[in-house]
Amino acid sequence: AQLVESGGGLVPPGGSLRLSCEASGFAVEDFSIGWFRQVPGKEREAVSCIGRSDDIKNYAASMKGRFAISRDNAKNTVYLQMNNLKHEDADRYYCATGTYEGICSLIKIVEEDFDFWGQGTQVTVSS
C-alpha cells in the first residue's frame, strides 16, 4: 500500500497548481485524507482535510478561498487545487490518511492524527 503525491513544480506568484494524491493497495474513500506541507527543519503544517463522505472539507485559515480539496474515488485519488500561489506557499506537500472518522471536523488538525504518508511533492513559487 502506498500514497503517491504528484503535480508539484515551479510557478510564479499568482499561479496555480493541482496536486494529486493517488492511493494504491487501499481505497481512499475509506479514509479521511489530509494535505500537509513542511519546510525542512519545521513541523508539518496542516493545509486541508477531506472527510470520508466528502461533506467535510477543512482548510487552514491562510488557504481558505485559494485552495480546494476534492476526491475522485474512481481514480482513487485526492486532489488539492491551489490558486493564487504566494511565495510563502513554497513547501513540500504531503498527503496522509487520518486515523479516525471525523478527524477533518477538528478545529486544529495535526500530523499526529495521520498515520500513513506519501513521500511528498515539491512546490516552488518564484518569479
ABEGO torsion letter per residue (X at the ends): XBBBBBGBEBBBBGBBBBBBBBBBGBBAAABBBBBBBBBBGBBBBBABBBBAAGABBBBBAAABGABBBBBBAAAGBBBBBBBGBBAAABBBBBBBBBABBGAAABABBBAAABABBBAEBBBBBBX
